[in-house]
């Protein structure tokens, strides 16, 4: 969270690696974050993944090999990521990308714990 009155950083550069498995995001405050396609897919801000309330959130297993097929700009505030599994309904706002970048380790560890608890795997 930013200080009251401070403007939240925006993404100033997005770079997809040649394998399409890692998205590097540079923010206007100088923060640079590398986010895997798998991570971005399993924390998608879409209703399909997040539901309409925290209790509706869905676990998304089997996405270890997912890639990003396309990055589509949405105005000046977000991008739509198109994944190799066909998922394309999440709009990744600069705010959301910044927050998941800051919380990446906790979100990832929580995801791994949820997989284990459900007896699910990262592989298909």
SEFILUM-651637 format. One line per 10 residues: number of its first residue (from 1); for each residue x, y, z of N, C-alpha, C. Coordinates in nm, 4 decimals. Each point is the difference from the previous one (the first is absolute). Layout:
NUM> X,Y,Z,X,Y,Z,X,Y,Z | ...;
END
This chain:
1> 0.0835,-0.1171,0.0000,-0.0835,0.1171,0.0000,0.0886,0.1243,0.0000 | -0.0414,0.1016,-0.0714,0.0785,0.1225,-0.0055,-0.0458,0.0949,0.1095 | 0.0843,0.1007,0.0296,-0.0359,0.0979,0.1014,-0.1206,0.0803,-0.0466 | -0.0767,0.0481,0.0968,-0.1183,0.0799,-0.0326,0.0411,0.1216,-0.0826 | -0.0671,0.0199,-0.1116,0.0297,0.1123,-0.0862,0.1071,-0.0306,-0.1043 | 0.0761,-0.1055,0.0206,0.1043,-0.0357,-0.0965,-0.0636,-0.0747,-0.1171 | 0.0535,0.0252,-0.1165,-0.0511,-0.0693,-0.1182,0.0623,-0.1389,-0.0078 | -0.0846,-0.0992,-0.0217,0.0498,-0.1369,-0.0107,0.0778,-0.0178,-0.1302 | 0.1100,-0.0726,0.0046,0.0784,-0.0217,-0.1218,-0.0811,-0.0685,-0.1095 | 0.0334,0.0330,-0.1216,-0.0608,-0.0624,-0.1177,0.1064,-0.0814,-0.0703;
11> -0.0420,-0.0943,-0.0788,0.0946,-0.0776,-0.0798,0.0513,0.0893,-0.1124 | 0.1319,0.0073,-0.0123,0.0586,0.0808,-0.1065,0.0581,-0.0870,-0.1106 | 0.0216,-0.1282,0.0308,0.0522,-0.0915,-0.1020,-0.0392,-0.1432,0.0348 | -0.0418,-0.0731,-0.1014,-0.0291,-0.1428,0.0126,0.0866,-0.0725,-0.1018 | 0.0687,-0.1039,0.0440,0.0830,-0.0798,-0.0908,-0.0287,-0.1478,0.0239 | -0.0351,-0.0677,-0.1068,-0.0247,-0.1435,0.0052,0.1250,-0.0703,-0.0502 | 0.0495,-0.0977,0.0761,0.1211,-0.0698,-0.0453,-0.0306,-0.0825,-0.1254 | 0.1033,-0.0412,-0.0746,-0.0221,-0.0729,-0.1262,-0.0799,-0.1297,0.0163 | 0.0113,-0.0654,0.1149,-0.0748,-0.1239,0.0243,-0.1459,0.0269,0.0378 | -0.0312,0.1277,0.0242,-0.1344,0.0438,0.0383,-0.0440,-0.0554,0.1353;
21> 0.0978,-0.0223,0.0875,-0.0266,-0.0565,0.1324,0.0216,0.0996,0.1136 | 0.0586,0.1155,-0.0271,0.0286,0.1015,0.1025,-0.0339,0.1383,-0.0541 | -0.0710,0.0764,0.0800,-0.0318,0.1377,-0.0342,0.0751,0.0901,0.0969 | 0.0837,0.0857,-0.0541,0.0716,0.0981,0.0810,-0.0776,0.1306,-0.0064 | -0.0292,0.0546,0.1177,-0.0763,0.1240,0.0085,0.0860,0.1045,0.0704 | 0.0188,0.1136,-0.0652,0.0692,0.1131,0.0602,-0.1054,0.1045,0.0327 | 0.0043,0.0493,0.1249,-0.0958,0.1003,0.0454,0.0658,0.1374,0.0050 | -0.0818,0.1035,-0.0003,0.0503,0.1368,-0.0033,0.0797,0.0385,0.1238 | -0.0107,-0.0766,0.1090,0.0809,0.0285,0.1191,0.1347,-0.0723,-0.0045 | 0.0284,-0.0689,-0.1126,0.1268,-0.0715,-0.0148,-0.0066,-0.1461,0.0386;
31> -0.1088,-0.0435,0.0607,-0.0162,-0.1401,0.0356,-0.0050,-0.0843,-0.1268 | 0.0743,-0.1109,-0.0009,-0.0031,-0.0948,-0.1112,-0.0382,-0.1353,0.0593 | -0.0951,-0.0656,-0.0618,-0.0455,-0.1295,0.0484,-0.0066,-0.0992,-0.1145 | 0.0437,-0.1218,0.0280,-0.0099,-0.1082,-0.0979,-0.1082,-0.0955,0.0485 | -0.1017,-0.0174,-0.0824,-0.1158,-0.0811,0.0374,-0.0153,-0.1143,-0.0997 | -0.0059,-0.1220,0.0509,-0.0141,-0.1141,-0.0898,-0.1407,-0.0050,-0.0580 | -0.0112,-0.0575,-0.1171,-0.1314,-0.0180,-0.0631,-0.0887,-0.0848,0.0907 | 0.0573,-0.1024,0.0603,-0.0778,-0.0846,0.0911,-0.0560,0.0824,0.1156 | 0.0834,0.0809,0.0625,-0.0441,0.0845,0.1112,-0.1110,0.0939,-0.0453 | 0.0214,0.0689,-0.1115,-0.1010,0.0920,-0.0508,-0.1315,-0.0709,-0.0307;
41> 0.0086,-0.1220,-0.0499,-0.1212,-0.0753,-0.0330,-0.0771,-0.0392,0.1251 | 0.0713,-0.0464,0.1039,-0.0706,-0.0504,0.1183,-0.0500,0.1114,0.0919 | 0.0521,0.1228,-0.0172,-0.0516,0.1140,0.0772,-0.0787,0.0951,-0.0900 | -0.0453,-0.0481,-0.1132,-0.0761,0.0832,-0.0938,-0.1095,0.0764,0.0741 | -0.0153,0.1284,-0.0322,-0.1060,0.0781,0.0640,-0.1397,-0.0290,-0.0553 | -0.0116,-0.0969,-0.0882,-0.1296,-0.0313,-0.0621,-0.0987,-0.0573,0.1008 | -0.1270,0.0175,-0.0285,-0.1041,-0.0602,0.0833,0.0086,-0.1522,-0.0049 | 0.0488,-0.0536,-0.1119,0.0158,-0.1451,-0.0136,0.0924,-0.0558,0.1083 | 0.1026,0.0768,0.0384,0.0947,-0.0440,0.1029,-0.0366,0.0584,0.1361 | -0.0262,0.1296,0.0064,-0.0238,0.0675,0.1273,-0.1429,-0.0142,0.0507;
51> -0.0914,-0.0361,-0.0890,-0.1397,-0.0045,0.0400,-0.0516,0.1413,0.0227 | -0.1136,0.0104,0.0667,-0.0581,0.1309,0.0287,0.0135,0.0348,0.1476 | 0.0646,-0.0893,0.0751,0.0307,0.0239,0.1412,0.1144,-0.0940,0.0367 | 0.0710,0.0285,0.1092,0.1115,-0.0870,0.0387,-0.0391,-0.1472,0.0156 | -0.1218,-0.0257,0.0429,-0.0423,-0.1399,0.0190,-0.0194,-0.0731,-0.1335 | -0.0127,0.0744,-0.1096,-0.0186,-0.0615,-0.1315,0.1309,-0.0205,-0.0764 | 0.1121,0.0456,0.0586,0.1291,-0.0114,-0.0674,0.0282,-0.1463,-0.0336 | 0.0555,-0.0221,-0.1197,0.0237,-0.1367,-0.0465,0.1489,-0.0301,-0.0090 | 0.0353,-0.1207,0.0375,0.1359,-0.0496,-0.0144,0.0184,-0.0425,-0.1453 | 0.1123,0.0406,-0.0597,0.0256,-0.0293,-0.1412,0.1260,-0.0863,-0.0097;
61> -0.0143,-0.1323,0.0031,0.1171,-0.0878,-0.0091,0.0414,-0.0260,-0.1454 | 0.1151,-0.0656,-0.0159,0.0428,-0.0484,-0.1307,0.0447,0.1063,-0.0978 | 0.0551,0.1109,0.0480,0.0355,0.1108,-0.0899,0.1516,0.0227,-0.0098 | 0.0811,-0.0961,0.0420,0.1456,0.0169,-0.0027,0.0509,0.0367,-0.1392 | -0.0557,-0.0582,-0.1044,0.0509,0.0202,-0.1358,-0.0758,0.1051,-0.0802 | -0.0882,0.0748,0.0632,-0.0750,0.1025,-0.0725,0.0951,0.1113,-0.0456 | -0.0306,0.0577,-0.1144,0.0775,0.1133,-0.0514,-0.0952,0.1156,-0.0296 | 0.0592,0.1154,-0.0252,-0.0777,0.1187,-0.0357,0.0069,0.0153,-0.1512 | -0.1132,-0.0096,-0.0657,-0.0049,0.0111,-0.1468,-0.0047,0.1441,-0.0478 | -0.0646,0.0856,0.0782,-0.0144,0.1394,-0.0425,-0.0204,0.0899,0.1205;
71> 0.0399,0.1266,-0.0173,-0.0231,0.1052,0.0981,-0.0762,0.1093,-0.0734 | -0.1226,0.0262,0.0438,-0.0851,0.0976,-0.0670,-0.0213,0.1204,0.0910 | 0.0396,0.1194,-0.0433,-0.0217,0.1192,0.0832,-0.1485,0.0308,0.0142 | -0.0366,0.0440,0.1198,-0.1363,0.0426,0.0295,0.0116,0.1444,0.0499 | -0.0250,0.0940,-0.0866,0.0145,0.1413,0.0359,0.1398,0.0289,0.0523 | 0.0074,0.0890,0.0976,0.1268,0.0357,0.0627,0.0114,-0.0568,0.1406 | -0.0806,-0.1025,0.0306,-0.0044,-0.0456,0.1386,0.0192,-0.1502,0.0182 | 0.0021,-0.0795,-0.1078,0.0027,-0.1452,0.0179,0.0428,-0.0708,-0.1278 | 0.0220,-0.1310,0.0141,0.0221,-0.0881,-0.1145,-0.0842,-0.1253,0.0195 | -0.0363,-0.0591,-0.1106,-0.0637,-0.1319,0.0004,0.1082,-0.0974,-0.0442;
81> 0.0188,-0.1048,0.0783,0.0951,-0.1042,-0.0366,-0.0770,-0.1162,-0.0593 | 0.0469,-0.0477,-0.1137,-0.0600,-0.1158,-0.0652,0.0957,-0.1170,0.0224 | -0.0495,-0.1028,0.0680,0.0829,-0.1144,0.0367,-0.0181,-0.1166,-0.0975 | 0.0990,-0.0867,-0.0021,-0.0016,-0.1141,-0.0921,-0.1121,-0.0987,0.0297 | -0.0582,0.0048,0.1201,-0.1126,-0.0892,0.0315,-0.1337,0.0624,-0.0397 | 0.0048,0.1161,-0.0652,-0.1220,0.0657,-0.0467,-0.0545,0.1049,0.0951 | 0.0498,0.0061,0.1220,-0.0503,0.0985,0.0961,0.0372,0.1407,-0.0463 | -0.0978,0.0907,-0.0012,0.0283,0.1366,-0.0444,-0.0960,0.1027,0.0599 | -0.0640,-0.0337,0.1105,-0.1028,0.0891,0.0529,0.0468,0.0911,0.1129 | 0.1234,-0.0139,0.0465,0.0481,0.0861,0.1075,0.0601,0.1285,-0.0522;
91> -0.0389,0.1128,0.0585,0.0625,0.1277,-0.0319,0.0989,0.0323,0.1119 | 0.1259,0.0044,-0.0350,0.1076,0.0245,0.0959,0.0286,0.1502,0.0028 | -0.0634,0.0701,0.0941,0.0224,0.1443,0.0135,0.1408,0.0229,0.0536 | 0.0491,0.1225,-0.0176,0.1331,0.0316,0.0545,-0.0019,-0.0201,0.1509 | -0.1103,0.0393,0.0642,-0.0134,-0.0187,0.1451,0.0119,-0.1487,0.0358 | -0.0741,-0.0843,-0.0720,0.0031,-0.1434,0.0303,0.1396,-0.0580,-0.0238 | 0.0639,0.0352,-0.1101,0.1359,-0.0495,-0.0276,0.0974,0.0441,0.1083 | -0.0133,0.1239,0.0452,0.0888,0.0502,0.1049,-0.0224,-0.0760,0.1301 | -0.1260,-0.0196,0.0359,-0.0315,-0.0712,0.1243,0.0474,-0.1451,-0.0032 | -0.0242,-0.0712,-0.1100,0.0445,-0.1400,-0.0029,0.1518,-0.0089,-0.0090;
101> 0.0638,0.1019,-0.0562,0.1464,0.0028,-0.0014,0.0531,0.0147,0.1420 | -0.0597,0.0878,0.0775,0.0418,0.0226,0.1386,-0.0280,-0.1221,0.0880 | -0.1069,-0.0732,-0.0309,-0.0423,-0.1128,0.0833,0.0319,-0.1353,-0.0629 | 0.0849,-0.0008,-0.1019,0.0244,-0.1199,-0.0800,0.0365,-0.1216,0.0845 | 0.0942,0.0134,0.0909,0.0442,-0.1150,0.0798,-0.1134,-0.0570,0.0844 | -0.0742,0.0868,0.0686,-0.1117,-0.0475,0.0832,-0.1098,-0.0633,-0.0848 | -0.0333,0.0633,-0.1114,-0.1038,-0.0555,-0.0873,0.0415,-0.1358,-0.0556 | 0.1260,-0.0118,-0.0419,0.0483,-0.1249,-0.0566,0.0012,-0.1105,0.1056 | 0.0519,0.0315,0.1187,0.0030,-0.1004,0.1074,-0.1403,-0.0426,0.0401 | -0.0934,0.0944,0.0030,-0.1392,-0.0334,0.0298,-0.0588,-0.0919,-0.1054;
111> 0.0323,0.0274,-0.1256,-0.0473,-0.0846,-0.1098,0.0544,-0.1421,0.0151 | 0.1291,-0.0125,0.0278,0.0602,-0.1334,0.0173,-0.0635,-0.0745,0.1167 | -0.0296,0.0703,0.1081,-0.0657,-0.0619,0.1145,-0.1415,-0.0455,-0.0350 | -0.0723,0.0818,-0.0758,-0.1350,-0.0384,-0.0424,0.0029,-0.1228,-0.0896 | 0.0975,-0.0047,-0.0911,0.0143,-0.1180,-0.0863,0.0205,-0.1246,0.0840 | 0.0939,0.0082,0.0947,0.0311,-0.1154,0.0852,-0.1235,-0.0431,0.0793 | -0.0710,0.0957,0.0566,-0.1188,-0.0316,0.0798,-0.1080,-0.0666,-0.0840 | -0.0071,0.0355,-0.1278,-0.1021,-0.0558,-0.0892,0.0483,-0.1274,-0.0696 | 0.1260,-0.0381,0.0232,0.0557,-0.1174,-0.0700,0.0157,0.0261,-0.1496 | 0.0165,0.1277,-0.0360,0.0119,0.0392,-0.1401,0.1473,0.0260,-0.0333;
121> 0.0283,0.0140,-0.1281,0.1385,0.0184,-0.0450,0.0126,0.1172,-0.0958 | 0.1231,0.0476,-0.0125,0.0297,0.1061,-0.0970,0.0017,-0.0549,-0.1418 | 0.0332,-0.1284,-0.0162,0.0012,-0.0642,-0.1316,-0.1403,-0.0465,-0.0336 | -0.0232,-0.0169,-0.1301,-0.1308,-0.0512,-0.0442,-0.0225,-0.1397,0.0460;
END
